[in-house]
Amino acid sequence: MPSKNVPITTPTIRLDQFLKWAGIAATGGQAKAMIAGGLVRVNGQVEKRRSHTLEPGDEVEVKGASFKLTAAPVD
């Protein structure tokens, strides 16, 4: 399945913040529950730390959907 590219405007982003930024989780509580429940994979590995730091090039998988972090273009 192809990944959806999600540009981030900072060099890094926390996993829980990314789930909200990308619209995968509606709230921080929902993001926390998804991560704690083992529903989130980062680069193919289950990640249970919501503070895990992501950077461009990382791939996040949730419920069969895949999201690839990219660096947002600089103005």
PDB file of N, CA, C, O and CB in Angstrom:
ATOM      1  N   MET A   1       0.845  -1.178   0.000  1.00  0.00           N
ATOM      2  CA  MET A   1       0.000   0.000   0.000  1.00  0.00           C
ATOM      3  C   MET A   1       0.890   1.242   0.000  1.00  0.00           C
ATOM      4  O   MET A   1       1.838   1.319   0.782  1.00  0.00           O
ATOM      5  CB  MET A   1      -0.961  -0.002   1.223  1.00  0.00           C
ATOM      6  N   PRO A   2       0.603   2.204  -0.858  1.00  0.00           N
ATOM      7  CA  PRO A   2       1.422   3.422  -0.903  1.00  0.00           C
ATOM      8  C   PRO A   2       1.231   4.272   0.353  1.00  0.00           C
ATOM      9  O   PRO A   2       0.161   4.283   0.961  1.00  0.00           O
ATOM     10  CB  PRO A   2       1.079   4.248  -2.149  1.00  0.00           C
ATOM     11  N   SER A   3       2.284   4.972   0.717  1.00  0.00           N
ATOM     12  CA  SER A   3       2.234   5.869   1.870  1.00  0.00           C
ATOM     13  C   SER A   3       1.699   7.227   1.451  1.00  0.00           C
ATOM     14  O   SER A   3       1.923   7.684   0.330  1.00  0.00           O
ATOM     15  CB  SER A   3       3.626   6.017   2.513  1.00  0.00           C
ATOM     16  N   LYS A   4       0.990   7.861   2.370  1.00  0.00           N
ATOM     17  CA  LYS A   4       0.560   9.242   2.160  1.00  0.00           C
ATOM     18  C   LYS A   4       1.663  10.131   2.732  1.00  0.00           C
ATOM     19  O   LYS A   4       2.037   9.976   3.895  1.00  0.00           O
ATOM     20  CB  LYS A   4      -0.850   9.536   2.842  1.00  0.00           C
ATOM     21  N   ASN A   5       2.182  11.052   1.937  1.00  0.00           N
ATOM     22  CA  ASN A   5       3.203  11.979   2.419  1.00  0.00           C
ATOM     23  C   ASN A   5       2.565  13.039   3.303  1.00  0.00           C
ATOM     24  O   ASN A   5       1.558  13.647   2.941  1.00  0.00           O
ATOM     25  CB  ASN A   5       3.949  12.638   1.240  1.00  0.00           C
ATOM     26  N   VAL A   6       3.175  13.251   4.478  1.00  0.00           N
ATOM     27  CA  VAL A   6       2.692  14.262   5.416  1.00  0.00           C
ATOM     28  C   VAL A   6       3.853  15.195   5.728  1.00  0.00           C
ATOM     29  O   VAL A   6       4.780  14.803   6.436  1.00  0.00           O
ATOM     30  CB  VAL A   6       2.116  13.608   6.728  1.00  0.00           C
ATOM     31  N   PRO A   7       3.821  16.434   5.208  1.00  0.00           N
ATOM     32  CA  PRO A   7       4.915  17.371   5.485  1.00  0.00           C
ATOM     33  C   PRO A   7       4.843  17.914   6.907  1.00  0.00           C
ATOM     34  O   PRO A   7       3.767  18.241   7.409  1.00  0.00           O
ATOM     35  CB  PRO A   7       4.886  18.527   4.488  1.00  0.00           C
ATOM     36  N   ILE A   8       6.009  18.006   7.548  1.00  0.00           N
ATOM     37  CA  ILE A   8       6.078  18.634   8.869  1.00  0.00           C
ATOM     38  C   ILE A   8       6.933  19.888   8.744  1.00  0.00           C
ATOM     39  O   ILE A   8       7.858  19.947   7.934  1.00  0.00           O
ATOM     40  CB  ILE A   8       6.666  17.650   9.948  1.00  0.00           C
ATOM     41  N   THR A   9       6.612  20.885   9.552  1.00  0.00           N
ATOM     42  CA  THR A   9       7.276  22.183   9.444  1.00  0.00           C
ATOM     43  C   THR A   9       8.422  22.355  10.437  1.00  0.00           C
ATOM     44  O   THR A   9       9.074  23.399  10.462  1.00  0.00           O
ATOM     45  CB  THR A   9       6.271  23.285   9.646  1.00  0.00           C
ATOM     46  N   THR A  10       8.669  21.331  11.255  1.00  0.00           N
ATOM     47  CA  THR A  10       9.752  21.364  12.232  1.00  0.00           C
ATOM     48  C   THR A  10      10.717  20.220  11.915  1.00  0.00           C
ATOM     49  O   THR A  10      10.340  19.280  11.216  1.00  0.00           O
ATOM     50  CB  THR A  10       9.202  21.252  13.697  1.00  0.00           C
ATOM     51  N   PRO A  11      11.958  20.282  12.419  1.00  0.00           N
ATOM     52  CA  PRO A  11      12.913  19.205  12.125  1.00  0.00           C
ATOM     53  C   PRO A  11      12.469  17.844  12.674  1.00  0.00           C
ATOM     54  O   PRO A  11      12.738  16.806  12.070  1.00  0.00           O
ATOM     55  CB  PRO A  11      14.272  19.558  12.696  1.00  0.00           C
ATOM     56  N   THR A  12      11.784  17.861  13.832  1.00  0.00           N
ATOM     57  CA  THR A  12      11.285  16.631  14.446  1.00  0.00           C
ATOM     58  C   THR A  12       9.899  16.893  15.016  1.00  0.00           C
ATOM     59  O   THR A  12       9.478  18.042  15.151  1.00  0.00           O
ATOM     60  CB  THR A  12      12.254  16.120  15.557  1.00  0.00           C
ATOM     61  N   ILE A  13       9.186  15.802  15.353  1.00  0.00           N
ATOM     62  CA  ILE A  13       7.867  15.916  15.971  1.00  0.00           C
ATOM     63  C   ILE A  13       7.641  14.665  16.816  1.00  0.00           C
ATOM     64  O   ILE A  13       8.050  13.568  16.436  1.00  0.00           O
ATOM     65  CB  ILE A  13       6.735  16.089  14.890  1.00  0.00           C
ATOM     66  N   ARG A  14       6.988  14.837  17.960  1.00  0.00           N
ATOM     67  CA  ARG A  14       6.658  13.685  18.807  1.00  0.00           C
ATOM     68  C   ARG A  14       5.583  12.839  18.128  1.00  0.00           C
ATOM     69  O   ARG A  14       4.762  13.351  17.367  1.00  0.00           O
ATOM     70  CB  ARG A  14       6.180  14.149  20.214  1.00  0.00           C
ATOM     71  N   LEU A  15       5.599  11.554  18.411  1.00  0.00           N
ATOM     72  CA  LEU A  15       4.645  10.635  17.802  1.00  0.00           C
ATOM     73  C   LEU A  15       3.205  11.034  18.099  1.00  0.00           C
ATOM     74  O   LEU A  15       2.375  11.051  17.190  1.00  0.00           O
ATOM     75  CB  LEU A  15       4.898   9.221  18.287  1.00  0.00           C
ATOM     76  N   ASP A  16       2.891  11.356  19.350  1.00  0.00           N
ATOM     77  CA  ASP A  16       1.507  11.722  19.676  1.00  0.00           C
ATOM     78  C   ASP A  16       1.095  13.014  18.966  1.00  0.00           C
ATOM     79  O   ASP A  16      -0.044  13.137  18.517  1.00  0.00           O
ATOM     80  CB  ASP A  16       1.341  11.882  21.199  1.00  0.00           C
ATOM     81  N   GLN A  17       2.008  13.966  18.865  1.00  0.00           N
ATOM     82  CA  GLN A  17       1.708  15.210  18.160  1.00  0.00           C
ATOM     83  C   GLN A  17       1.498  14.957  16.674  1.00  0.00           C
ATOM     84  O   GLN A  17       0.635  15.576  16.051  1.00  0.00           O
ATOM     85  CB  GLN A  17       2.833  16.227  18.366  1.00  0.00           C
ATOM     86  N   PHE A  18       2.288  14.045  16.105  1.00  0.00           N
ATOM     87  CA  PHE A  18       2.136  13.721  14.689  1.00  0.00           C
ATOM     88  C   PHE A  18       0.769  13.113  14.407  1.00  0.00           C
ATOM     89  O   PHE A  18       0.134  13.455  13.410  1.00  0.00           O
ATOM     90  CB  PHE A  18       3.237  12.763  14.242  1.00  0.00           C
ATOM     91  N   LEU A  19       0.311  12.220  15.270  1.00  0.00           N
ATOM     92  CA  LEU A  19      -0.992  11.586  15.047  1.00  0.00           C
ATOM     93  C   LEU A  19      -2.102  12.634  14.999  1.00  0.00           C
ATOM     94  O   LEU A  19      -3.037  12.509  14.209  1.00  0.00           O
ATOM     95  CB  LEU A  19      -1.286  10.552  16.152  1.00  0.00           C
ATOM     96  N   LYS A  20      -2.005  13.657  15.831  1.00  0.00           N
ATOM     97  CA  LYS A  20      -2.994  14.749  15.791  1.00  0.00           C
ATOM     98  C   LYS A  20      -2.774  15.622  14.554  1.00  0.00           C
ATOM     99  O   LYS A  20      -3.738  15.962  13.869  1.00  0.00           O
ATOM    100  CB  LYS A  20      -2.909  15.615  17.082  1.00  0.00           C
ATOM    101  N   TRP A  21      -1.532  15.990  14.256  1.00  0.00           N
ATOM    102  CA  TRP A  21      -1.185  16.853  13.118  1.00  0.00           C
ATOM    103  C   TRP A  21      -1.696  16.263  11.815  1.00  0.00           C
ATOM    104  O   TRP A  21      -2.226  16.980  10.966  1.00  0.00           O
ATOM    105  CB  TRP A  21       0.335  17.061  13.038  1.00  0.00           C
ATOM    106  N   ALA A  22      -1.534  14.947  11.656  1.00  0.00           N
ATOM    107  CA  ALA A  22      -1.910  14.274  10.413  1.00  0.00           C
ATOM    108  C   ALA A  22      -3.402  13.945  10.350  1.00  0.00           C
ATOM    109  O   ALA A  22      -3.886  13.444   9.335  1.00  0.00           O
ATOM    110  CB  ALA A  22      -1.104  13.003  10.254  1.00  0.00           C
ATOM    111  N   GLY A  23      -4.130  14.227  11.434  1.00  0.00           N
ATOM    112  CA  GLY A  23      -5.564  13.943  11.449  1.00  0.00           C
ATOM    113  C   GLY A  23      -5.891  12.481  11.699  1.00  0.00           C
ATOM    114  O   GLY A  23      -7.019  12.049  11.460  1.00  0.00           O
ATOM    115  N   ILE A  24      -4.923  11.717  12.175  1.00  0.00           N
ATOM    116  CA  ILE A  24      -5.130  10.298  12.466  1.00  0.00           C
ATOM    117  C   ILE A  24      -5.885  10.152  13.778  1.00  0.00           C
ATOM    118  O   ILE A  24      -6.748   9.284  13.909  1.00  0.00           O
ATOM    119  CB  ILE A  24      -3.779   9.541  12.529  1.00  0.00           C
ATOM    120  N   ALA A  25      -5.565  10.995  14.745  1.00  0.00           N
ATOM    121  CA  ALA A  25      -6.242  11.016  16.040  1.00  0.00           C
ATOM    122  C   ALA A  25      -6.898  12.380  16.209  1.00  0.00           C
ATOM    123  O   ALA A  25      -6.312  13.409  15.872  1.00  0.00           O
ATOM    124  CB  ALA A  25      -5.244  10.719  17.216  1.00  0.00           C
ATOM    125  N   ALA A  26      -8.117  12.376  16.732  1.00  0.00           N
ATOM    126  CA  ALA A  26      -8.845  13.632  16.916  1.00  0.00           C
ATOM    127  C   ALA A  26      -8.352  14.408  18.135  1.00  0.00           C
ATOM    128  O   ALA A  26      -8.405  15.638  18.158  1.00  0.00           O
ATOM    129  CB  ALA A  26     -10.334  13.355  17.052  1.00  0.00           C
ATOM    130  N   THR A  27      -7.872  13.681  19.151  1.00  0.00           N
ATOM    131  CA  THR A  27      -7.439  14.321  20.393  1.00  0.00           C
ATOM    132  C   THR A  27      -6.140  13.690  20.878  1.00  0.00           C
ATOM    133  O   THR A  27      -5.731  12.628  20.410  1.00  0.00           O
ATOM    134  CB  THR A  27      -8.533  14.208  21.480  1.00  0.00           C
ATOM    135  N   GLY A  28      -5.505  14.369  21.823  1.00  0.00           N
ATOM    136  CA  GLY A  28      -4.305  13.807  22.427  1.00  0.00           C
ATOM    137  C   GLY A  28      -4.606  12.523  23.177  1.00  0.00           C
ATOM    138  O   GLY A  28      -3.798  11.594  23.177  1.00  0.00           O
ATOM    139  N   GLY A  29      -5.763  12.468  23.815  1.00  0.00           N
ATOM    140  CA  GLY A  29      -6.168  11.260  24.529  1.00  0.00           C
ATOM    141  C   GLY A  29      -6.344  10.080  23.589  1.00  0.00           C
ATOM    142  O   GLY A  29      -5.969   8.953  23.912  1.00  0.00           O
ATOM    143  N   GLN A  30      -6.915  10.346  22.429  1.00  0.00           N
ATOM    144  CA  GLN A  30      -7.090   9.284  21.442  1.00  0.00           C
ATOM    145  C   GLN A  30      -5.726   8.819  20.927  1.00  0.00           C
ATOM    146  O   GLN A  30      -5.503   7.620  20.757  1.00  0.00           O
ATOM    147  CB  GLN A  30      -7.979   9.768  20.267  1.00  0.00           C
ATOM    148  N   ALA A  31      -4.819   9.755  20.681  1.00  0.00           N
ATOM    149  CA  ALA A  31      -3.467   9.398  20.232  1.00  0.00           C
ATOM    150  C   ALA A  31      -2.772   8.539  21.286  1.00  0.00           C
ATOM    151  O   ALA A  31      -2.144   7.533  20.955  1.00  0.00           O
ATOM    152  CB  ALA A  31      -2.631  10.673  19.939  1.00  0.00           C
ATOM    153  N   LYS A  32      -2.886   8.935  22.550  1.00  0.00           N
ATOM    154  CA  LYS A  32      -2.266   8.192  23.648  1.00  0.00           C
ATOM    155  C   LYS A  32      -2.802   6.766  23.703  1.00  0.00           C
ATOM    156  O   LYS A  32      -2.031   5.820  23.865  1.00  0.00           O
ATOM    157  CB  LYS A  32      -2.513   8.903  24.988  1.00  0.00           C
ATOM    158  N   ALA A  33      -4.121   6.604  23.568  1.00  0.00           N
ATOM    159  CA  ALA A  33      -4.741   5.280  23.623  1.00  0.00           C
ATOM    160  C   ALA A  33      -4.296   4.409  22.444  1.00  0.00           C
ATOM    161  O   ALA A  33      -4.046   3.216  22.615  1.00  0.00           O
ATOM    162  CB  ALA A  33      -6.270   5.410  23.634  1.00  0.00           C
ATOM    163  N   MET A  34      -4.200   4.995  21.264  1.00  0.00           N
ATOM    164  CA  MET A  34      -3.765   4.242  20.084  1.00  0.00           C
ATOM    165  C   MET A  34      -2.332   3.737  20.269  1.00  0.00           C
ATOM    166  O   MET A  34      -2.020   2.590  19.947  1.00  0.00           O
ATOM    167  CB  MET A  34      -3.864   5.120  18.813  1.00  0.00           C
ATOM    168  N   ILE A  35      -1.473   4.603  20.788  1.00  0.00           N
ATOM    169  CA  ILE A  35      -0.071   4.237  20.990  1.00  0.00           C
ATOM    170  C   ILE A  35       0.041   3.171  22.078  1.00  0.00           C
ATOM    171  O   ILE A  35       0.712   2.157  21.885  1.00  0.00           O
ATOM    172  CB  ILE A  35       0.772   5.482  21.363  1.00  0.00           C
ATOM    173  N   ALA A  36      -0.612   3.393  23.220  1.00  0.00           N
ATOM    174  CA  ALA A  36      -0.553   2.442  24.334  1.00  0.00           C
ATOM    175  C   ALA A  36      -1.138   1.087  23.953  1.00  0.00           C
ATOM    176  O   ALA A  36      -0.703   0.054  24.461  1.00  0.00           O
ATOM    177  CB  ALA A  36      -1.294   3.001  25.544  1.00  0.00           C
ATOM    178  N   GLY A  37      -2.124   1.093  23.058  1.00  0.00           N
ATOM    179  CA  GLY A  37      -2.758  -0.146  22.623  1.00  0.00           C
ATOM    180  C   GLY A  37      -1.967  -0.916  21.581  1.00  0.00           C
ATOM    181  O   GLY A  37      -2.407  -1.975  21.134  1.00  0.00           O
ATOM    182  N   GLY A  38      -0.810  -0.406  21.187  1.00  0.00           N
ATOM    183  CA  GLY A  38       0.029  -1.101  20.221  1.00  0.00           C
ATOM    184  C   GLY A  38      -0.478  -1.021  18.794  1.00  0.00           C
ATOM    185  O   GLY A  38      -0.128  -1.858  17.962  1.00  0.00           O
ATOM    186  N   LEU A  39      -1.305  -0.015  18.502  1.00  0.00           N
ATOM    187  CA  LEU A  39      -1.882   0.125  17.169  1.00  0.00           C
ATOM    188  C   LEU A  39      -1.005   0.916  16.207  1.00  0.00           C
ATOM    189  O   LEU A  39      -1.327   1.037  15.025  1.00  0.00           O
ATOM    190  CB  LEU A  39      -3.222   0.782  17.268  1.00  0.00           C
ATOM    191  N   VAL A  40       0.106   1.457  16.712  1.00  0.00           N
ATOM    192  CA  VAL A  40       0.951   2.341  15.900  1.00  0.00           C
ATOM    193  C   VAL A  40       2.320   1.699  15.678  1.00  0.00           C
ATOM    194  O   VAL A  40       2.970   1.241  16.618  1.00  0.00           O
ATOM    195  CB  VAL A  40       1.108   3.729  16.579  1.00  0.00           C
ATOM    196  N   ARG A  41       2.739   1.678  14.423  1.00  0.00           N
ATOM    197  CA  ARG A  41       4.078   1.186  14.070  1.00  0.00           C
ATOM    198  C   ARG A  41       4.880   2.350  13.498  1.00  0.00           C
ATOM    199  O   ARG A  41       4.356   3.180  12.754  1.00  0.00           O
ATOM    200  CB  ARG A  41       4.001  -0.003  13.040  1.00  0.00           C
ATOM    201  N   VAL A  42       6.151   2.395  13.857  1.00  0.00           N
ATOM    202  CA  VAL A  42       7.074   3.381  13.299  1.00  0.00           C
ATOM    203  C   VAL A  42       8.190   2.603  12.611  1.00  0.00           C
ATOM    204  O   VAL A  42       8.903   1.823  13.243  1.00  0.00           O
ATOM    205  CB  VAL A  42       7.643   4.355  14.415  1.00  0.00           C
ATOM    206  N   ASN A  43       8.327   2.826  11.318  1.00  0.00           N
ATOM    207  CA  ASN A  43       9.338   2.123  10.523  1.00  0.00           C
ATOM    208  C   ASN A  43       9.246   0.607  10.715  1.00  0.00           C
ATOM    209  O   ASN A  43      10.260  -0.085  10.814  1.00  0.00           O
ATOM    210  CB  ASN A  43      10.743   2.612  10.898  1.00  0.00           C
ATOM    211  N   GLY A  44       8.000   0.106  10.765  1.00  0.00           N
ATOM    212  CA  GLY A  44       7.756  -1.328  10.836  1.00  0.00           C
ATOM    213  C   GLY A  44       7.746  -1.936  12.225  1.00  0.00           C
ATOM    214  O   GLY A  44       7.456  -3.124  12.368  1.00  0.00           O
ATOM    215  N   GLN A  45       8.056  -1.155  13.255  1.00  0.00           N
ATOM    216  CA  GLN A  45       8.115  -1.662  14.623  1.00  0.00           C
ATOM    217  C   GLN A  45       7.021  -1.020  15.473  1.00  0.00           C
ATOM    218  O   GLN A  45       6.790   0.186  15.382  1.00  0.00           O
ATOM    219  CB  GLN A  45       9.503  -1.398  15.242  1.00  0.00           C
ATOM    220  N   VAL A  46       6.342  -1.831  16.308  1.00  0.00           N
ATOM    221  CA  VAL A  46       5.340  -1.277  17.213  1.00  0.00           C
ATOM    222  C   VAL A  46       6.038  -0.292  18.141  1.00  0.00           C
ATOM    223  O   VAL A  46       7.086  -0.597  18.710  1.00  0.00           O
ATOM    224  CB  VAL A  46       4.613  -2.406  18.025  1.00  0.00           C
ATOM    225  N   GLU A  47       5.450   0.887  18.287  1.00  0.00           N
ATOM    226  CA  GLU A  47       6.024   1.933  19.149  1.00  0.00           C
ATOM    227  C   GLU A  47       4.995   2.284  20.215  1.00  0.00           C
ATOM    228  O   GLU A  47       3.883   2.707  19.895  1.00  0.00           O
ATOM    229  CB  GLU A  47       6.434   3.210  18.319  1.00  0.00           C
ATOM    230  N   LYS A  48       5.366   2.109  21.491  1.00  0.00           N
ATOM    231  CA  LYS A  48       4.447   2.385  22.594  1.00  0.00           C
ATOM    232  C   LYS A  48       4.843   3.618  23.401  1.00  0.00           C
ATOM    233  O   LYS A  48       4.264   3.881  24.455  1.00  0.00           O
ATOM    234  CB  LYS A  48       4.373   1.188  23.509  1.00  0.00           C
ATOM    235  N   ARG A  49       5.826   4.374  22.914  1.00  0.00           N
ATOM    236  CA  ARG A  49       6.219   5.609  23.600  1.00  0.00           C
ATOM    237  C   ARG A  49       5.635   6.788  22.831  1.00  0.00           C
ATOM    238  O   ARG A  49       6.002   7.033  21.682  1.00  0.00           O
ATOM    239  CB  ARG A  49       7.783   5.731  23.715  1.00  0.00           C
ATOM    240  N   ARG A  50       4.734   7.507  23.466  1.00  0.00           N
ATOM    241  CA  ARG A  50       4.120   8.635  22.747  1.00  0.00           C
ATOM    242  C   ARG A  50       5.113   9.768  22.536  1.00  0.00           C
ATOM    243  O   ARG A  50       4.912  10.621  21.671  1.00  0.00           O
ATOM    244  CB  ARG A  50       2.898   9.156  23.512  1.00  0.00           C
ATOM    245  N   SER A  51       6.187   9.779  23.325  1.00  0.00           N
ATOM    246  CA  SER A  51       7.202  10.828  23.177  1.00  0.00           C
ATOM    247  C   SER A  51       8.265  10.460  22.139  1.00  0.00           C
ATOM    248  O   SER A  51       9.223  11.208  21.950  1.00  0.00           O
ATOM    249  CB  SER A  51       7.871  11.101  24.521  1.00  0.00           C
ATOM    250  N   HIS A  52       8.109   9.328  21.471  1.00  0.00           N
ATOM    251  CA  HIS A  52       9.083   8.918  20.445  1.00  0.00           C
ATOM    252  C   HIS A  52       9.219  10.044  19.420  1.00  0.00           C
ATOM    253  O   HIS A  52       8.218  10.574  18.939  1.00  0.00           O
ATOM    254  CB  HIS A  52       8.644   7.577  19.745  1.00  0.00           C
ATOM    255  N   THR A  53      10.453  10.405  19.089  1.00  0.00           N
ATOM    256  CA  THR A  53      10.717  11.503  18.163  1.00  0.00           C
ATOM    257  C   THR A  53      10.763  10.999  16.726  1.00  0.00           C
ATOM    258  O   THR A  53      11.495  10.064  16.403  1.00  0.00           O
ATOM    259  CB  THR A  53      12.033  12.204  18.521  1.00  0.00           C
ATOM    260  N   LEU A  54       9.972  11.634  15.876  1.00  0.00           N
ATOM    261  CA  LEU A  54       9.937  11.319  14.451  1.00  0.00           C
ATOM    262  C   LEU A  54      10.653  12.417  13.678  1.00  0.00           C
ATOM    263  O   LEU A  54      10.738  13.559  14.130  1.00  0.00           O
ATOM    264  CB  LEU A  54       8.476  11.157  13.951  1.00  0.00           C
ATOM    265  N   GLU A  55      11.166  12.054  12.505  1.00  0.00           N
ATOM    266  CA  GLU A  55      11.805  13.036  11.628  1.00  0.00           C
ATOM    267  C   GLU A  55      11.473  12.681  10.183  1.00  0.00           C
ATOM    268  O   GLU A  55      11.006  11.576   9.911  1.00  0.00           O
ATOM    269  CB  GLU A  55      13.355  13.079  11.853  1.00  0.00           C
ATOM    270  N   PRO A  56      11.708  13.601   9.259  1.00  0.00           N
ATOM    271  CA  PRO A  56      11.429  13.297   7.853  1.00  0.00           C
ATOM    272  C   PRO A  56      12.106  11.993   7.430  1.00  0.00           C
ATOM    273  O   PRO A  56      13.262  11.731   7.764  1.00  0.00           O
ATOM    274  CB  PRO A  56      11.897  14.452   6.952  1.00  0.00           C
ATOM    275  N   GLY A  57      11.353  11.191   6.689  1.00  0.00           N
ATOM    276  CA  GLY A  57      11.836   9.887   6.256  1.00  0.00           C
ATOM    277  C   GLY A  57      11.229   8.748   7.046  1.00  0.00           C
ATOM    278  O   GLY A  57      11.186   7.613   6.572  1.00  0.00           O
ATOM    279  N   ASP A  58      10.751   9.044   8.267  1.00  0.00           N
ATOM    280  CA  ASP A  58      10.102   8.005   9.069  1.00  0.00           C
ATOM    281  C   ASP A  58       8.741   7.668   8.479  1.00  0.00           C
ATOM    282  O   ASP A  58       8.095   8.506   7.851  1.00  0.00           O
ATOM    283  CB  ASP A  58       9.955   8.456  10.539  1.00  0.00           C
ATOM    284  N   GLU A  59       8.319   6.428   8.691  1.00  0.00           N
ATOM    285  CA  GLU A  59       7.020   5.980   8.208  1.00  0.00           C
ATOM    286  C   GLU A  59       6.200   5.488   9.393  1.00  0.00           C
ATOM    287  O   GLU A  59       6.670   4.680  10.193  1.00  0.00           O
ATOM    288  CB  GLU A  59       7.173   4.864   7.134  1.00  0.00           C
ATOM    289  N   VAL A  60       4.971   5.981   9.498  1.00  0.00           N
ATOM    290  CA  VAL A  60       4.062   5.622  10.581  1.00  0.00           C
ATOM    291  C   VAL A  60       2.897   4.848   9.982  1.00  0.00           C
ATOM    292  O   VAL A  60       2.296   5.277   8.997  1.00  0.00           O
ATOM    293  CB  VAL A  60       3.563   6.889  11.355  1.00  0.00           C
ATOM    294  N   GLU A  61       2.582   3.703  10.587  1.00  0.00           N
ATOM    295  CA  GLU A  61       1.456   2.891  10.134  1.00  0.00           C
ATOM    296  C   GLU A  61       0.425   2.801  11.250  1.00  0.00           C
ATOM    297  O   GLU A  61       0.760   2.518  12.401  1.00  0.00           O
ATOM    298  CB  GLU A  61       1.925   1.474   9.703  1.00  0.00           C
ATOM    299  N   VAL A  62      -0.833   3.045  10.895  1.00  0.00           N
ATOM    300  CA  VAL A  62      -1.932   2.965  11.845  1.00  0.00           C
ATOM    301  C   VAL A  62      -3.131   2.359  11.133  1.00  0.00           C
ATOM    302  O   VAL A  62      -3.560   2.856  10.091  1.00  0.00           O
ATOM    303  CB  VAL A  62      -2.278   4.369  12.438  1.00  0.00           C
ATOM    304  N   LYS A  63      -3.670   1.284  11.697  1.00  0.00           N
ATOM    305  CA  LYS A  63      -4.893   0.664  11.170  1.00  0.00           C
ATOM    306  C   LYS A  63      -4.831   0.423   9.664  1.00  0.00           C
ATOM    307  O   LYS A  63      -5.799   0.694   8.953  1.00  0.00           O
ATOM    308  CB  LYS A  63      -6.092   1.534  11.491  1.00  0.00           C
ATOM    309  N   GLY A  64      -3.715  -0.076   9.180  1.00  0.00           N
ATOM    310  CA  GLY A  64      -3.582  -0.405   7.765  1.00  0.00           C
ATOM    311  C   GLY A  64      -3.233   0.759   6.854  1.00  0.00           C
ATOM    312  O   GLY A  64      -3.007   0.559   5.661  1.00  0.00           O
ATOM    313  N   ALA A  65      -3.186   1.967   7.391  1.00  0.00           N
ATOM    314  CA  ALA A  65      -2.814   3.143   6.595  1.00  0.00           C
ATOM    315  C   ALA A  65      -1.361   3.512   6.908  1.00  0.00           C
ATOM    316  O   ALA A  65      -0.899   3.358   8.039  1.00  0.00           O
ATOM    317  CB  ALA A  65      -3.775   4.352   6.888  1.00  0.00           C
ATOM    318  N   SER A  66      -0.658   3.999   5.898  1.00  0.00           N
ATOM    319  CA  SER A  66       0.754   4.329   6.047  1.00  0.00           C
ATOM    320  C   SER A  66       0.984   5.810   5.737  1.00  0.00           C
ATOM    321  O   SER A  66       0.452   6.344   4.764  1.00  0.00           O
ATOM    322  CB  SER A  66       1.620   3.441   5.126  1.00  0.00           C
ATOM    323  N   PHE A  67       1.782   6.456   6.580  1.00  0.00           N
ATOM    324  CA  PHE A  67       2.053   7.885   6.458  1.00  0.00           C
ATOM    325  C   PHE A  67       3.561   8.107   6.498  1.00  0.00           C
ATOM    326  O   PHE A  67       4.231   7.664   7.431  1.00  0.00           O
ATOM    327  CB  PHE A  67       1.342   8.691   7.588  1.00  0.00           C
ATOM    328  N   LYS A  68       4.095   8.790   5.490  1.00  0.00           N
ATOM    329  CA  LYS A  68       5.537   9.064   5.404  1.00  0.00           C
ATOM    330  C   LYS A  68       5.776  10.538   5.717  1.00  0.00           C
ATOM    331  O   LYS A  68       5.207  11.420   5.074  1.00  0.00           O
ATOM    332  CB  LYS A  68       6.102   8.698   3.986  1.00  0.00           C
ATOM    333  N   LEU A  69       6.627  10.794   6.717  1.00  0.00           N
ATOM    334  CA  LEU A  69       6.951  12.174   7.067  1.00  0.00           C
ATOM    335  C   LEU A  69       7.901  12.751   6.039  1.00  0.00           C
ATOM    336  O   LEU A  69       8.876  12.112   5.645  1.00  0.00           O
ATOM    337  CB  LEU A  69       7.566  12.257   8.476  1.00  0.00           C
ATOM    338  N   THR A  70       7.605  13.968   5.610  1.00  0.00           N
ATOM    339  CA  THR A  70       8.471  14.692   4.691  1.00  0.00           C
ATOM    340  C   THR A  70       8.727  16.079   5.262  1.00  0.00           C
ATOM    341  O   THR A  70       7.934  16.585   6.057  1.00  0.00           O
ATOM    342  CB  THR A  70       7.839  14.780   3.268  1.00  0.00           C
ATOM    343  N   ALA A  71       9.817  16.684   4.862  1.00  0.00           N
ATOM    344  CA  ALA A  71      10.114  18.050   5.287  1.00  0.00           C
ATOM    345  C   ALA A  71       9.276  19.006   4.445  1.00  0.00           C
ATOM    346  O   ALA A  71       9.236  18.898   3.220  1.00  0.00           O
ATOM    347  CB  ALA A  71      11.643  18.370   5.152  1.00  0.00           C
ATOM    348  N   ALA A  72       8.616  19.931   5.109  1.00  0.00           N
ATOM    349  CA  ALA A  72       7.832  20.936   4.385  1.00  0.00           C
ATOM    350  C   ALA A  72       8.788  21.841   3.620  1.00  0.00           C
ATOM    351  O   ALA A  72       9.874  22.145   4.114  1.00  0.00           O
ATOM    352  CB  ALA A  72       6.937  21.770   5.359  1.00  0.00           C
ATOM    353  N   PRO A  73       8.403  22.278   2.420  1.00  0.00           N
ATOM    354  CA  PRO A  73       9.270  23.180   1.660  1.00  0.00           C
ATOM    355  C   PRO A  73       9.531  24.475   2.425  1.00  0.00           C
ATOM    356  O   PRO A  73       8.649  25.000   3.104  1.00  0.00           O
ATOM    357  CB  PRO A  73       8.646  23.495   0.298  1.00  0.00           C
ATOM    358  N   VAL A  74      10.741  24.973   2.304  1.00  0.00           N
ATOM    359  CA  VAL A  74      11.114  26.231   2.954  1.00  0.00           C
ATOM    360  C   VAL A  74      10.768  27.373   2.013  1.00  0.00           C
ATOM    361  O   VAL A  74      11.064  27.322   0.819  1.00  0.00           O
ATOM    362  CB  VAL A  74      12.636  26.254   3.331  1.00  0.00           C
ATOM    363  N   ASP A  75      10.136  28.406   2.564  1.00  0.00           N
ATOM    364  CA  ASP A  75       9.754  29.572   1.741  1.00  0.00           C
ATOM    365  C   ASP A  75      10.962  30.365   1.323  1.00  0.00           C
ATOM    366  O   ASP A  75      10.829  31.374   0.630  1.00  0.00           O
ATOM    367  CB  ASP A  75       8.788  30.478   2.497  1.00  0.00           C
TER     368      ASP A  75
END
